[in-house]
C-alpha cells in the first residue's frame, strides 16, 4: 500500500509498504480522507521522531473486521489516541493525561491507504459516521473535539468576552464553539482572508493583529504559534481572566509577574481530546450546529501531500487541507 513518510516539512516521500494484518478484536480501515493538522507542520516538534508516517485525523471504510463491535462496510472515524479509562487520571476525568492515551496510535499512521486499528482503539475510539456526515467532515471530528475540550478547560461561559488570537481553522472552530456558548467573540489575524472567514464563522468583531488591540477579555484563546500573540494575550486579559494556549510557540513563555499576581490571572493549556469530547464533536457536526464543511478549503490526493504541507505551513488562502488516499 502507498504511504507518505515524513522526514521534514520539505521532504515527504511516497513509499510502498505491506498492508497491515489485523489480529483478534481489530479492524482494517481503508482511509478515505485524512486531514493535515497544524501540529504536523510544526517541524521543530515533529522532526524529533522522523522519519515516520504522520496523520491522525482520518475517516474511512472498514474493509476487514475481527471485532464483534464493528462490521465490514461501516463508515467510521477512528481516534488515534484513546485513554485506558482505568488509571487515576481517567477516573478523575483527566483522560488526556492518561499514559495509555499518549502511547497508543493506529498502524502505521493516517497518511496511508489503510490503517490497522488496535483493539483498544476499536473499543474506545471508533465511531460510526452518520449518513449525513461525509468522510471529509469526519476528519474534523478530532480537531473540533480538541477545541471542545479547550473551551471546557477554560470555562468559557455565556456573556464572556472571548478574544481568539489567530483565525486559521483552529481559531474558526474556537470562534464557532464560543458563539454556541453565548460569548461575545473578537478574532484577530494578520491575514485578510482569515479575518473575513472569522466574521463568516460568527466573530462579532475582527481586528488586525499587527495593530494595537484595545480589548479586555475574560478569556483569550491563543490559536497561533507566534510568540507575539502570547504577549498580546497578557495585554488584553481582564482581571481574573484566563489564557488558553490552544497553540504553543516554540520557546518558553515569560509571565508578567506583577500583573499575573495582582490581577489573579490564569494560564492553561489544552492537549488532545477525550471520548466525551469526540462524542460531542460528532453530534455537533452531524446536527449542523458547527459547519466544518466550509472550513475544508482544499482536497488533494496522497501523492500531493508535499503541496498540502506547504499550503498549511504558509497559512495564506487555505484553511483545512484534506488528503484523499
NULUMDREN-428598 format. One record per residue: residue in three letters; x, z, y of N, C-alpha, C, O in turn. Coordinates in steps of 0.1 Angstrom, whole numbers, plus 5000, padded with zeros to 4 digits. Atoms other than C-alpha are relative to their C-alpha. Layout:
N
alaXZYXZYXZYXZY ...
// end
This chain:
325
unk500850004988500050005000500950005012502150045012 unk499350014988501049955036500050135008498950195008 unk499949884992502250245057500849985013501649885013 unk499250014988503750295092500950135000500450245001 unk499049895001506950515091500550025014501249935020 unk499549974987507750685124501550055000501850144992 unk498649954998511450715134500250055014500850165016 unk500149954986510950745171498949915007498349825000 unk501150074993508450615197500249855000499249775001 unk499750154999510150275198500549944987501049834986 unk499550055013510950245161499050054989499250164983 unk501049975010507850255138500049884990499749774994 unk499750105010508450055106498849994990498450094984 unk501050035010505749895084500749984987501649904985 unk499450005013506649955048499050004989497850034992 unk500949995012505149935013500450114991501650124988 unk499749895009504950234991498850004990497849954992 unk501050005010502950304959498750085005498950185013 unk501349934996499250414964500050134992500450144981 unk499949875006498950784957499050014988498049954987 unk500849965012497550914923499350135003500050225008 unk500749874998494951184925499950084987499950034976 unk500249915011494551494904498650065000497850025008 unk501449935001491551714894499650065013500450135019 unk500549944988489451804923500349925013499849965024 unk499550084988491051544946499249875002498449834993 unk500650134997489751224962501149915006502149955012 unk499150104994491450904973499149935011498049885007 unk500750054989490250775007500749875005501849875008 unk499550124993490650415020499850025015498750035019 unk500149974986491450465056499449885008499949775007 unk500750114992489050255078500450015015500449915021 unk499649994985490150395112500950135001500650234994 unk499149894998492950625123500450005015501049915020 unk499749994985493350745159501550045002502150124995 unk498749964995496650775177499850125009499250115020 unk500249874992496851135191501150005010502249955008 unk499049984990498651215223501250084995502350055000 unk498849935005500851455204500949924991502149954989 unk499250095008502051175182501149935008502149895003 unk499050074991503851015212500850105007501650065016 unk499249904994505351345222501450004992501650084983 unk498850035008508751225210500950134998501450154987 unk499149885001510651555217499450094990500250184985 unk500649915010508151725194500049944986500350014976 unk500150075013507751465166501349964994501449964982 unk498850065006511251335162500850104992501750064984 unk499349905008512451665147499849994985500650024977 unk500350025015510751575114500049854996499649824985 unk499950145003511451205115501149974989502050054989 unk501150095001511250985095498850054992499050134983 unk501249955007507651055085498949905003498949825012 unk501250084998504250895082499050105008498550195002 unk500949924992502151045110498549964998498249884989 unk501550045000498351015117499250114994499350144982 unk500849895005495851295114498650005005497850095004 unk501450024995492651155129499449894992499449774997 unk500450115008491150955101498550014996497950114995 unk501350015006487850835088500149884990500849784992 unk499950105010487350625057498950014989498050094990 unk501050005011485550555024500750054987501950024984 unk499449955013486150744991499949894990498949834987 unk499950105010487350494966500350054986500149984976 unk499849935013488350734938499650155002499950215013 unk500349864999487051084931500150074987499650034977 unk500049915012487851364906499550135005499950245000 unk500649884994485751614926498549994998497949894998 unk501549995002482251734919499350005014498150005015 unk500649984987481751774957499849865007498949855015 unk500250134993482151404967500149894990500849904980 unk500050115010481551074951500549875007500649865019 unk499550124996482850724954499049935009497849935006 unk500950074991481350524983499650085012499150025022 unk500449924988480850815007500949975012502149955010 unk499250014987481950765043500350145005499450225007 unk499649864997483951065053501050015012501849915014 unk498949964991486051225080500850114992500150194985 unk499249905007488951435065500950075010501750005017 unk499149924992490751715083501350014993501450054981 unk498749995005494451715078500450154998501150184988 unk499649865001494852095084498750084996497750075003 unk501149915004492552345066500550144998501650164993 unk499749865002492552725065499750044986498949984979 unk500349955013492552935034498750084999498150094989 unk501249924999489653145046500150144993499150204990 unk499749885008491253445028501050105007500950225005 unk499049914994494153575049499450085012498350065015 unk500549914989493853835077499749925012498749965019 unk500350084988493953565104498649944998497849945007 unk501350065003490953385088498950105001497950075006 unk501049895000489053705082499750055013498650115016 unk500249954986489453795119499549885009499349905021 unk500550124992488253445129501049925007500749835015 unk498950074994491653325139500649904990501849904986 unk499750095011491753035114501249915004502049874995 unk498950094997494252825134501450075000502450015002 unk498849925002496853105129500450014985501450064982 unk499850005015496553065091501249924996501449815000 unk498850075005499852975074499649884992500349784992 unk500550115008497952755050499649885008500049775005 unk500550114991496452555078501349935006501249815007 unk498850064994499952495093500849924989501649844993 unk499250075011501452385059499349884994500049794988 unk500750105007498752165045499949875007500049865019 unk500250134995498151795050499549914989499549954978 unk500250105010496951485033501249914997502149915005 unk498850085005499251245015499749855001498749814995 unk498849964994501051065029499950025015500750085021 unk500249994985499551055065499049895003498849804996 unk501150094996496850875084500449865003499549775004 unk499650134997498850575093500449934987501649894985 unk499850065013498450425059498749944995497649975001 unk501250065005495950225039499150094991497950084991 unk500749905009495050515015500650135002501850155005 unk499549875000495350885016499450084988498350074985 unk500449915011495251134987499650135007500450195015 unk500549884994493151434998500150124990499450124980 unk499849895010494351764981498850084999497850075007 unk501149925004491952004965499450095012498250085015 unk500449914990491852254994499449925012498449965018 unk500550084989491251975020498649944996497849925004 unk501350045005488451844998498950105001497850085006 unk500949895000486852184996499650045014498550075017 unk500249944987487352295032500149905012499949945024 unk499850084989487951985053499549854999500049775006 unk500550145001486051675041498550005003497750084998 unk501450004995482751585059499549864999500149765003 unk500750135001480351305052499549965014498850045020 unk500450054987479651095082498549975000498049914990 unk501450044999476051055094500049855001501049785005 unk500250155000474750695091500349945014500749835015 unk499950064986474850655129501450025006501649995018 unk498649974995478550765132500949894994501149894982 unk499150105005480950475129501450064996501650184999 unk498749955004484450505114500850045012501550145012 unk499249984988485950475148499650135007500450215012 unk500549884994483750755162500550124991500750234996 unk499649905009484750955131501450055003501850175000 unk498749964996488350955143500150105011501150175013 unk500049914988487251155173499550144997499550235005 unk500549875004485851445153501150115002500850225007 unk499049894999489151635151500450025014500550145018 unk499749974986490251585187498950075008499250165016 unk501149934993486851685200499950144995499650235003 unk500049875006486951985177501050095007500850215009 unk498949924993490252095193499550045014499850155018 unk500549974987488552075227498950115000498950195008 unk501049905002485652275215500650144998500150235004 unk499349875002487952545203500750055013500650175016 unk499449974987489852535236499150075010499450175016 unk501049954990486752595257499550144995499250225003 unk500449875006485752875233501150115003500850225007 unk498949904997489153045237500150035015500350155018 unk499949984985489053005275498750075005498650115017 unk501349934996485453145275499449935012499050005022 unk500750084990484052865297498550035000497950024990 unk501449965000480552965309499349925011499949865020 unk500950064990477652835329500350055014500450175015 unk499749964987478352845366501550015004501850025016 unk498650004997482152845363500449875007499849775005 unk499350114995484252615384501249974991502050064989 unk499050035009486452435359500849885006500349785009 unk499150104996489452235370500849944988501550014982 unk499450075011490651975345501249925005500949825013 unk498850074995494251855352500449904989500949934979 unk499750115009494751515336498749954994498050024987 unk501250065004491951275328500249894990499549794990 unk499950085011493151105297498950034990498050104994 unk501149975010491051125265499850144998498650194997 unk500249865002491651495261499350065012498550155011 unk500749954988490651555297498649965000497750055004 unk501450045000487551355293499150084990498050124993 unk500849915010486451555262499850145006498750195004 unk500249874994487051875281499050005011498250095013 unk501050024990485051745310498650004994497750074999 unk501350025006482151645288499550144994498350174996 unk500449875006482151985270499750105010498850185009 unk500249904990482452195301498749975007498050065011 unk501350034994479452005316498950044991497850094996 unk501049965009477452075285499850155001498750204999 unk500149864999478152445291499450045014499250165016 unk500649974986476752415327501150035010500750095020 unk498949984990480152435345500049895011499549785009 unk499750104989480952265378501549954997502450034997 unk498750055004483852035369500749915010500149815015 unk499150084991486651895391501149954991501750024983 unk498950065008489151655375501049935008500749885019 unk498950064992492551525386500749904991500649914978 unk499050095007494951245376500749935011500449945023 unk499250084990497451015393499649854998500149775005 unk500450145004495750705377498649985005497750055000 unk501450034995492750545395499149974989497950014989 unk500850035012491450415362499550124994498350134990 unk500449885007491350755347499150095009498250165004 unk500949934990489850915378498649944999497650024999 unk501350065002487050665375499350044987498150074987 unk500549965012486550745339499550155000498550184994 unk500449864999486451115347498750025006497850105002 unk501350004994483551055370498949954991497850014991 unk500950065009481850845344499650104989498450104984 unk500349905010482051125319499650145005499550234997 unk500749884996480551385341500650095011500050185015 unk499449924990483051525365499350005013498849895018 unk500749994987481451655397500849955012500349915022 unk499150044990484451565417501349954994501750014983 unk498750055006487751375411501050005012500749975023 unk498949984990491051435430501349944995501649944983 unk498750065004494351255431501050124999501250205008 unk499149885003496851505416501250005009501950105010 unk498850014991499551385440499750065014500750095021 unk500449944987497651535469499950154999499950214988 unk500249865000497251895479498550034996497649975001 unk501349985006494352025459499550145005500050245001 unk500649874995492252295477498850044992497750034996 unk501149965009490252425448500450144994501650164991 unk499849885007489952775435499050014988497850024989 unk500850025012488752755399500050134991501050204991 unk500149895009487553015374500949974987501450064981 unk499350045012489152815346500849875004500249785010 unk499250124999491952555347500549954987501150034979 unk499750055013492452335317501149895002500849795008 unk498950104998495852155316500049904988500249944976 unk500150115010495451825298501149895001500949784998 unk498950094998498751665307501350084997501450205000 unk498749935003502351745297500950015012502050065011 unk499249994988503551715333500250145005499250215006 unk499749874996505252035344499350035013498950155016 unk500749984987503851995379498650044999498150115008 unk501449965002500452035365499950154997498950215002 unk500049855002501252385353500250075013499550175015 unk499849944987502552475387498749995009498350095016 unk501350034993499352325402498950094995498150145003 unk501049925006497252525378500050145006499050205009 unk499949874995498552855391499650005015498950105019 unk500450014986498052745427498449995002497950045012 unk501550034999494352655420499250104993498050094992 unk500749905008493452955399499550125008500250185016 unk500649884992491053215414500350134993500850134982 unk499849875006491353585408499350024987498149974986 unk500649975014490653695372499849874993499249874982 unk500250135006490953325363500949984988501850064985 unk499350035012492253175331500549865000499849765003 unk499450135002494552885325500149974985500650054977 unk500050055014494152695292501149894999500949795005 unk499050105003497252505280499549924988499849944977 unk500550095010495452235261501149904996501349864985 unk498850085002498552015265501250095006501050185013 unk498949924996502052155270501249925005501449805000 unk498850074996505252055289501150024990501050114981 unk498949995009508552015271501150105004502250095001 unk499149894995510052325288499250125001498050125002 unk500749884999509252685291499450025014499949955024 unk500849984988506852795318500450135008500650235002 unk499749884992507653025347498750055006497949985011 unk501249934995505053275357500250045015501250105018 unk499949944987504353355394499650154999498550195000 unk500249865005504753725385499150085009498250155003 unk500849914992503253895415498549965000497750044998 unk501450045001500153675416499450034986498250074985 unk500549985014499853705378499650144998498650174992 unk500349855001499854085381498950045009497950105005 unk501049954990497954135413498649944998497650015000 unk501350075001495153885406499550004985498549944982 unk500449995014494953965368499749874994498649844989 unk500250145005495453605358500350004985501050094980 unk499850015015495453495321500549864997500049765003 unk499650135005497353205304499950004985500350104979 unk500250015014496353095270500249864995500249775003 unk499850135006497052815246498949984989498350074985 unk501050035010494852635221500649904991501149794995 unk499450105010496152465189499049984989498550074983 unk500850045012494052275164498650045001498150075011 unk501449975001490552345152499750064987500450034977 unk500549945012488752545126498849934995498249845002 unk501150075006485952435103498750025009498049925010 unk501249984991483352585127500049905012499049855016 unk499850094989484752365155499749854995499149775002 unk500250135005484752055133498649974997498149865000 unk501550025003481152105122499249985013498349905014 unk500750024987480052145159500449875006499549805012 unk499650134995482051835168499249894994498749805000 unk500850115008480351625141498650005005498049895007 unk501450004996476951745153499949955014498949875017 unk500050054986477751675190500149845000499549785009 unk499950145000478851325181498849934994498349834999 unk501150075007476051235157498750015008497949925007 unk501249984992473451375181500149925014499149905021 unk499850074988474951175210500250085012500250035024 unk499849914988475451475232501449985006501650015018 unk498750044994479151375236500249864996500349824984 unk499850145002479751005240501549974997502249935007 unk498650035003483050955222500249854998501449805000 unk499950145003482350585215500749935012501549855010 unk499450074988483150485251501450055004502050005013 unk498649954998486350685250501049914993502249924995 unk499150085009487750445224500149865007499149785008 unk499950124992489150155245500749894993500649784996 unk499250115007491449975220500050034985500150144980 unk500050005015491349885183501149904996501149795000 unk498950095004494449745166500250014985499950114979 unk499649985014495549665131501250084998502050105008 unk498949915002498149895115501349935003502349995008 unk498850084997500749615119500450015015501649995019 unk499749994986500449665157500150145005499850175017 unk499949864996501050035157501050035011500850115020 unk499049994989504149995179499449975014499750045023 unk500750034987501949835206499150125003499050155015 unk500949894997499450125202500750125005500350185015 unk499249894995502150385207500449985014500450075022 unk499650034986503350215238498850025010499050075021 unk501149984992499850205252499750155003499350185014 unk500349864998499250575246501150075008500850155017 unk499049944993502650675259500049965015500350055024 unk500050054986502350465291498850055008498950075020 unk501249944994498850605298499549935012499449995023 unk500450084989497750325320498549974999497750075002 unk501450025000494350155315499549994985498949904981 unk500549985013493650275280499750154998500350235005 unk500349865003492150595266500450034985501550064982 unk499749985014491850625228500349874994499649774995 unk499650125007493650375207499850044985500350144980 unk500449985014492350345171500649894992500549774995 unk499450105009494250175143499049974988498350074984 unk500950035011492249995116500849944988501049814987 unk499250055011494349965084499349904991499949854981 
// end
